[in-house]
């Protein structure tokens, strides 16, 4: 019986060690530049979902540009921050879940670009694309562009609607 107790104690210790190792590697810091960029992209979406504006905008370089879904939404970091912070301060963020993502890193390891397909409760399928640069404070967005990918079979109808909308006088929009 004593041997059996020692065996179970040994197995318990081995299992506990394995669980600790699995837990620590699951949350290990990213090692490759691709993993680091992936982590920044994930953090961007988490910060937006939590409506944490300060953390969200800390991921953008000072000269960053954000392009939203509307043709008029080409904003500097400060312009985008002026738009978004009142929403964030009320606890209103936006939630996008990554469906898939592709990341490329330049040979000099100083620039990355990505495209990602996202799911949103409000908008359904969307696509984010952008560029990040490596700084002394880590990877920072210099450009983020959010779009609604349009199925080719629907494009003609939607583009006709857009043309009609753009043809209206500003007062009628």
Secondary structure by P-SEA (a helix, b strand, c coil): caaaaaaaaaaaaaaaaaaaaaaaaaacccccaaaaaaaaaaaaaaaaaaccccccccccccbbbbbcccccccccaaaaaaacaaaaaacbbbbbbbccbbbbbccccccccbbbbbbbccccbbbbbbbbbbccccbbbcbbbbbbcccccaaaaaaaaaaaaaacccccc
